[in-house]
Amino acid sequence: MSQKVLGAVFNTSPAADGKWINLKAAGGIAFLCYLAGAAGDTYTLQEAKDAAGTGAKALAVITRYHTNTGDGSDAWTEQTQAAASTVVTTATAAQNAMVVEIMGTSLDDGFKFVKLTSTGAGAVNAVITNLMAGRAAANLPAMGV
């Protein structure tokens, strides 16, 4: 019997806006963001040493991200920028959804936690990828500890 992908390939926290996510046992993280109504939003990436936010600071490694309407009617469009800790989506329907991927190797030494915070009402889903150890979903560790 094959294992389902939750636990084998990824773990997720669908309500991750402004929440510290532990990357200790993962190769990276994808933040899936959505704000309806062509309102635009600013998302800010930070890193910390622990779940309490010790040593929190901006993580200026975002050089590319992808946007689309979020309803499955269009392909993803790659956006590029100079390395920054923020992503700003525009007030157009084509940027309602945004995905940014961060590799665990992008964090500074001693830092294991990241968070992405919306300055508006954008929803942020964190998906940690490249899990170091696959396991059944019920045996996955909590992502914020």
ChimeraX commands (.cxc) that place a marker at each C-alpha (Angstrom):
marker #1 position 0.00,0.00,0.00 radius 0.5
marker #1 position 1.40,3.40,-0.92 radius 0.5
marker #1 position 1.58,6.28,1.51 radius 0.5
marker #1 position -0.52,9.39,0.99 radius 0.5
marker #1 position 1.36,12.63,0.19 radius 0.5
marker #1 position 0.54,14.37,3.51 radius 0.5
marker #1 position 3.40,13.17,5.66 radius 0.5
marker #1 position 5.41,11.61,2.86 radius 0.5
marker #1 position 5.94,14.68,0.68 radius 0.5
marker #1 position 4.64,17.68,2.60 radius 0.5
marker #1 position 3.06,19.02,5.78 radius 0.5
marker #1 position 0.77,22.03,5.87 radius 0.5
marker #1 position -0.63,24.71,8.13 radius 0.5
marker #1 position -3.57,26.34,6.29 radius 0.5
marker #1 position -3.90,29.23,8.79 radius 0.5
marker #1 position -0.25,30.31,8.90 radius 0.5
marker #1 position -0.50,34.09,8.55 radius 0.5
marker #1 position 2.05,35.48,11.01 radius 0.5
marker #1 position 2.80,32.04,12.56 radius 0.5
marker #1 position 6.32,30.71,13.11 radius 0.5
marker #1 position 6.92,27.50,11.13 radius 0.5
marker #1 position 9.75,25.10,12.00 radius 0.5
marker #1 position 11.93,24.05,9.05 radius 0.5
marker #1 position 14.27,21.85,11.10 radius 0.5
marker #1 position 13.01,18.64,9.45 radius 0.5
marker #1 position 12.26,20.03,5.98 radius 0.5
marker #1 position 14.13,21.19,2.92 radius 0.5
marker #1 position 11.94,24.22,2.33 radius 0.5
marker #1 position 8.57,25.88,2.52 radius 0.5
marker #1 position 6.03,27.24,0.07 radius 0.5
marker #1 position 3.67,29.95,1.21 radius 0.5
marker #1 position 0.36,29.91,-0.70 radius 0.5
marker #1 position -1.41,33.24,-0.30 radius 0.5
marker #1 position -4.80,34.52,-1.40 radius 0.5
marker #1 position -6.69,37.80,-1.13 radius 0.5
marker #1 position -9.86,38.12,-3.22 radius 0.5
marker #1 position -11.22,41.25,-4.79 radius 0.5
marker #1 position -8.14,42.51,-6.62 radius 0.5
marker #1 position -7.14,44.37,-3.48 radius 0.5
marker #1 position -3.38,43.78,-3.48 radius 0.5
marker #1 position -1.39,42.95,-0.37 radius 0.5
marker #1 position 2.10,43.05,1.14 radius 0.5
marker #1 position 3.57,39.85,2.58 radius 0.5
marker #1 position 6.64,40.05,4.84 radius 0.5
marker #1 position 9.08,37.16,5.47 radius 0.5
marker #1 position 11.02,36.82,8.73 radius 0.5
marker #1 position 13.29,34.21,10.33 radius 0.5
marker #1 position 13.82,33.34,14.01 radius 0.5
marker #1 position 15.75,30.89,16.14 radius 0.5
marker #1 position 12.70,29.38,17.86 radius 0.5
marker #1 position 8.89,29.37,17.99 radius 0.5
marker #1 position 8.94,32.30,20.42 radius 0.5
marker #1 position 10.53,34.49,17.74 radius 0.5
marker #1 position 13.95,34.79,19.39 radius 0.5
marker #1 position 16.26,36.91,17.25 radius 0.5
marker #1 position 13.50,37.59,14.70 radius 0.5
marker #1 position 14.64,39.55,11.69 radius 0.5
marker #1 position 13.74,40.15,8.08 radius 0.5
marker #1 position 14.81,37.40,5.67 radius 0.5
marker #1 position 15.62,39.23,2.43 radius 0.5
marker #1 position 15.87,36.27,0.05 radius 0.5
marker #1 position 12.77,36.60,-2.12 radius 0.5
marker #1 position 13.79,37.17,-5.74 radius 0.5
marker #1 position 10.93,35.40,-7.49 radius 0.5
marker #1 position 7.36,34.41,-6.81 radius 0.5
marker #1 position 4.29,33.44,-8.83 radius 0.5
marker #1 position 0.84,35.03,-9.13 radius 0.5
marker #1 position -2.54,34.25,-10.71 radius 0.5
marker #1 position -6.25,34.73,-10.04 radius 0.5
marker #1 position -6.41,31.75,-7.71 radius 0.5
marker #1 position -9.53,30.23,-9.26 radius 0.5
marker #1 position -7.79,27.80,-11.63 radius 0.5
marker #1 position -8.72,29.75,-14.76 radius 0.5
marker #1 position -5.21,30.97,-15.59 radius 0.5
marker #1 position -1.60,29.84,-15.50 radius 0.5
marker #1 position 0.93,31.06,-12.93 radius 0.5
marker #1 position 2.94,34.14,-13.90 radius 0.5
marker #1 position 6.48,34.39,-12.58 radius 0.5
marker #1 position 7.33,37.73,-10.96 radius 0.5
marker #1 position 10.92,38.78,-10.24 radius 0.5
marker #1 position 12.40,41.40,-7.95 radius 0.5
marker #1 position 15.67,42.34,-6.27 radius 0.5
marker #1 position 16.24,40.23,-3.13 radius 0.5
marker #1 position 13.79,41.42,-0.49 radius 0.5
marker #1 position 11.88,40.25,2.57 radius 0.5
marker #1 position 8.58,41.44,1.11 radius 0.5
marker #1 position 6.28,40.59,-1.77 radius 0.5
marker #1 position 3.79,43.21,-2.90 radius 0.5
marker #1 position 0.88,42.01,-5.01 radius 0.5
marker #1 position -0.94,44.57,-7.12 radius 0.5
marker #1 position -4.61,45.46,-7.00 radius 0.5
marker #1 position -5.51,43.32,-10.03 radius 0.5
marker #1 position -7.41,40.03,-10.16 radius 0.5
marker #1 position -4.39,38.41,-11.86 radius 0.5
marker #1 position -2.52,38.76,-8.55 radius 0.5
marker #1 position -5.20,37.58,-6.09 radius 0.5
marker #1 position -3.11,34.43,-5.48 radius 0.5
marker #1 position 0.62,34.40,-4.76 radius 0.5
marker #1 position 3.09,31.57,-4.11 radius 0.5
marker #1 position 6.61,32.08,-2.81 radius 0.5
marker #1 position 9.06,29.27,-2.07 radius 0.5
marker #1 position 11.88,29.53,0.47 radius 0.5
marker #1 position 14.65,26.95,0.75 radius 0.5
marker #1 position 15.77,25.94,4.23 radius 0.5
marker #1 position 19.35,26.71,3.21 radius 0.5
marker #1 position 18.36,30.38,2.83 radius 0.5
marker #1 position 18.06,30.82,6.59 radius 0.5
marker #1 position 21.00,32.20,8.55 radius 0.5
marker #1 position 23.00,29.81,10.76 radius 0.5
marker #1 position 21.13,29.01,13.97 radius 0.5
marker #1 position 17.75,30.03,12.51 radius 0.5
marker #1 position 15.14,27.31,11.97 radius 0.5
marker #1 position 11.80,29.15,11.94 radius 0.5
marker #1 position 10.15,31.34,9.30 radius 0.5
marker #1 position 6.89,33.23,9.06 radius 0.5
marker #1 position 5.09,35.15,6.36 radius 0.5
marker #1 position 2.74,37.89,7.48 radius 0.5
marker #1 position 0.05,39.62,5.43 radius 0.5
marker #1 position -0.40,43.32,6.10 radius 0.5
marker #1 position -3.93,43.08,4.72 radius 0.5
marker #1 position -6.53,40.36,4.98 radius 0.5
marker #1 position -4.65,37.85,2.81 radius 0.5
marker #1 position -4.84,34.17,3.75 radius 0.5
marker #1 position -1.46,32.45,4.15 radius 0.5
marker #1 position -1.09,28.67,3.90 radius 0.5
marker #1 position 2.33,27.22,4.76 radius 0.5
marker #1 position 3.38,24.00,3.04 radius 0.5
marker #1 position 6.68,22.54,4.21 radius 0.5
marker #1 position 8.30,20.37,1.58 radius 0.5
marker #1 position 11.10,17.86,1.16 radius 0.5
marker #1 position 10.42,16.30,4.56 radius 0.5
marker #1 position 13.51,14.66,6.06 radius 0.5
marker #1 position 11.44,11.69,7.29 radius 0.5
marker #1 position 8.19,10.52,5.76 radius 0.5
marker #1 position 5.49,9.35,8.17 radius 0.5
marker #1 position 1.76,8.90,8.43 radius 0.5
marker #1 position -0.14,12.20,8.71 radius 0.5
marker #1 position -1.18,11.43,12.30 radius 0.5
marker #1 position 2.50,11.10,13.27 radius 0.5
marker #1 position 3.68,14.42,11.83 radius 0.5
marker #1 position 5.14,16.83,14.38 radius 0.5
marker #1 position 3.39,20.14,15.01 radius 0.5
marker #1 position 4.85,22.72,12.62 radius 0.5
marker #1 position 5.09,25.59,15.09 radius 0.5
marker #1 position 7.26,23.94,17.75 radius 0.5
marker link #1:1,2 radius 0.2
marker link #1:2,3 radius 0.2
marker link #1:3,4 radius 0.2
marker link #1:4,5 radius 0.2
marker link #1:5,6 radius 0.2
marker link #1:6,7 radius 0.2
marker link #1:7,8 radius 0.2
marker link #1:8,9 radius 0.2
marker link #1:9,10 radius 0.2
marker link #1:10,11 radius 0.2
marker link #1:11,12 radius 0.2
marker link #1:12,13 radius 0.2
marker link #1:13,14 radius 0.2
marker link #1:14,15 radius 0.2
marker link #1:15,16 radius 0.2
marker link #1:16,17 radius 0.2
marker link #1:17,18 radius 0.2
marker link #1:18,19 radius 0.2
marker link #1:19,20 radius 0.2
marker link #1:20,21 radius 0.2
marker link #1:21,22 radius 0.2
marker link #1:22,23 radius 0.2
marker link #1:23,24 radius 0.2
marker link #1:24,25 radius 0.2
marker link #1:25,26 radius 0.2
marker link #1:26,27 radius 0.2
marker link #1:27,28 radius 0.2
marker link #1:28,29 radius 0.2
marker link #1:29,30 radius 0.2
marker link #1:30,31 radius 0.2
marker link #1:31,32 radius 0.2
marker link #1:32,33 radius 0.2
marker link #1:33,34 radius 0.2
marker link #1:34,35 radius 0.2
marker link #1:35,36 radius 0.2
marker link #1:36,37 radius 0.2
marker link #1:37,38 radius 0.2
marker link #1:38,39 radius 0.2
marker link #1:39,40 radius 0.2
marker link #1:40,41 radius 0.2
marker link #1:41,42 radius 0.2
marker link #1:42,43 radius 0.2
marker link #1:43,44 radius 0.2
marker link #1:44,45 radius 0.2
marker link #1:45,46 radius 0.2
marker link #1:46,47 radius 0.2
marker link #1:47,48 radius 0.2
marker link #1:48,49 radius 0.2
marker link #1:49,50 radius 0.2
marker link #1:50,51 radius 0.2
marker link #1:51,52 radius 0.2
marker link #1:52,53 radius 0.2
marker link #1:53,54 radius 0.2
marker link #1:54,55 radius 0.2
marker link #1:55,56 radius 0.2
marker link #1:56,57 radius 0.2
marker link #1:57,58 radius 0.2
marker link #1:58,59 radius 0.2
marker link #1:59,60 radius 0.2
marker link #1:60,61 radius 0.2
marker link #1:61,62 radius 0.2
marker link #1:62,63 radius 0.2
marker link #1:63,64 radius 0.2
marker link #1:64,65 radius 0.2
marker link #1:65,66 radius 0.2
marker link #1:66,67 radius 0.2
marker link #1:67,68 radius 0.2
marker link #1:68,69 radius 0.2
marker link #1:69,70 radius 0.2
marker link #1:70,71 radius 0.2
marker link #1:71,72 radius 0.2
marker link #1:72,73 radius 0.2
marker link #1:73,74 radius 0.2
marker link #1:74,75 radius 0.2
marker link #1:75,76 radius 0.2
marker link #1:76,77 radius 0.2
marker link #1:77,78 radius 0.2
marker link #1:78,79 radius 0.2
marker link #1:79,80 radius 0.2
marker link #1:80,81 radius 0.2
marker link #1:81,82 radius 0.2
marker link #1:82,83 radius 0.2
marker link #1:83,84 radius 0.2
marker link #1:84,85 radius 0.2
marker link #1:85,86 radius 0.2
marker link #1:86,87 radius 0.2
marker link #1:87,88 radius 0.2
marker link #1:88,89 radius 0.2
marker link #1:89,90 radius 0.2
marker link #1:90,91 radius 0.2
marker link #1:91,92 radius 0.2
marker link #1:92,93 radius 0.2
marker link #1:93,94 radius 0.2
marker link #1:94,95 radius 0.2
marker link #1:95,96 radius 0.2
marker link #1:96,97 radius 0.2
marker link #1:97,98 radius 0.2
marker link #1:98,99 radius 0.2
marker link #1:99,100 radius 0.2
marker link #1:100,101 radius 0.2
marker link #1:101,102 radius 0.2
marker link #1:102,103 radius 0.2
marker link #1:103,104 radius 0.2
marker link #1:104,105 radius 0.2
marker link #1:105,106 radius 0.2
marker link #1:106,107 radius 0.2
marker link #1:107,108 radius 0.2
marker link #1:108,109 radius 0.2
marker link #1:109,110 radius 0.2
marker link #1:110,111 radius 0.2
marker link #1:111,112 radius 0.2
marker link #1:112,113 radius 0.2
marker link #1:113,114 radius 0.2
marker link #1:114,115 radius 0.2
marker link #1:115,116 radius 0.2
marker link #1:116,117 radius 0.2
marker link #1:117,118 radius 0.2
marker link #1:118,119 radius 0.2
marker link #1:119,120 radius 0.2
marker link #1:120,121 radius 0.2
marker link #1:121,122 radius 0.2
marker link #1:122,123 radius 0.2
marker link #1:123,124 radius 0.2
marker link #1:124,125 radius 0.2
marker link #1:125,126 radius 0.2
marker link #1:126,127 radius 0.2
marker link #1:127,128 radius 0.2
marker link #1:128,129 radius 0.2
marker link #1:129,130 radius 0.2
marker link #1:130,131 radius 0.2
marker link #1:131,132 radius 0.2
marker link #1:132,133 radius 0.2
marker link #1:133,134 radius 0.2
marker link #1:134,135 radius 0.2
marker link #1:135,136 radius 0.2
marker link #1:136,137 radius 0.2
marker link #1:137,138 radius 0.2
marker link #1:138,139 radius 0.2
marker link #1:139,140 radius 0.2
marker link #1:140,141 radius 0.2
marker link #1:141,142 radius 0.2
marker link #1:142,143 radius 0.2
marker link #1:143,144 radius 0.2
marker link #1:144,145 radius 0.2
view
